[in-house]
Amino acid sequence: IDTFQTVSQEVKGLHRSTTMSDMSDATSLTDPSEGVQRPLANRFRGLVFDIVTATWFELTIAALIALNVFVMACESTKAGIPQQQLLAVADVFFNLCFATEVVAKQF
């Protein structure tokens, strides 16, 4: 029984060390935008690239996502007509913002 426990612990330790080394490799990944080159041929595409890779742009999108979550949490089945209209306008606004983000990042 002692031999089984010793071998069992060695196998678990080997598995843990392999898993930890895999995790350290996964967390050492660099920023995905570092591998992408700025387009030099077209000034407009270069400007769009600079905007979508900027930190302030990512923070703005994150804030819009958080605000969208809050707006979605405000939805209710007992909402009146004005609240439903406001939520519909907010939904269109957020959809346009997120669609613009996707198009700009694909551009």
N, C-alpha and C positions, 0 to 999 in steps of 0.2 A: 504494500500500500504506500509506503514512504517513497519507493522508487517511482510509482505512478504519479504521485503528487509532485515530485521533483521534475520529472519529464513534462508533466502538464504545465508547471509554472515556467519552465524554460521555453516551451512552445508559445505560451501566452506572451512572455517577454519578447520573444523574437517577433511575434505578430505585432505587438505594440511598437517596437522600435521601427519596423518596416512602415507601419501606418504613420508614425510621427514623422519619419523622413519624407514620406509622400506628401504629408500635409505641409511641411516646411517648403517643399518645392512648389506646391500649389499657391502658397501665400506669397512667394517671392516673385510672382508674375509682375511684369511692369505694366504701366499704363497702356491700354490698347491703342491710344492715339499716337504713341511714340513711333510706331512702325509705319504710320501713314505719312507720306510726304505731302507737303503743301503744294497745290497745283501752281505752277509758275506761268503756264501758257495763257491763262485767262485770269485777268485781275479780279473780275467779279467772283469767280469760283474761289480765288484765294481769300477774298474778303469774307465770303460765307464760311470757308474753312476756319478762318481765324475766329469768327464769331462762335461757331458751334463747338470749337475745342476750348473755348475760354471757360475758366472756372465760374465766372458770374453767370454764364448761360446755363451751366449745369445746376447751379444753385437756384436759378430762377425756375427751371423746370421742376426741381424738387419741391420748391415752394408751391408751384401750381398744382402738383400732385397732392400735396398735403391739404391745400385749400379745396381741391376737388373732393377729397375724402370727407372733409367737413361738410361740404354742400350736400354730398350724397347721404350723409348721416342725418341731415335736416329733412329729408323726404319723409312724408307721412301720408297715410291713407286718409287722415282727417284734415288734410290741408285745404285751405280755401282757394278760390280761383286766383287771387293775386299771388299767393305763394307758389302755386303750380306754374303760373306764367313766369315768375322769377326763376324758378328752378329750371324751366325749359330754356330760358335765355342763357342761364349759367351753363347748362349742358352743351348748348351750341358753342358758346365761348370756349369752353375747355376742349371740346372736340376739335375746333379750329386751331387752337394753340398746339395741341398734341400732333395734329396732322401736319401743321407747319414745321414742327420740330423734325418729324420723320422725313419730310420732303427735303428740308435743309441738310439733314445729315446724309441723305442719299445723294444729294447734289454734289 
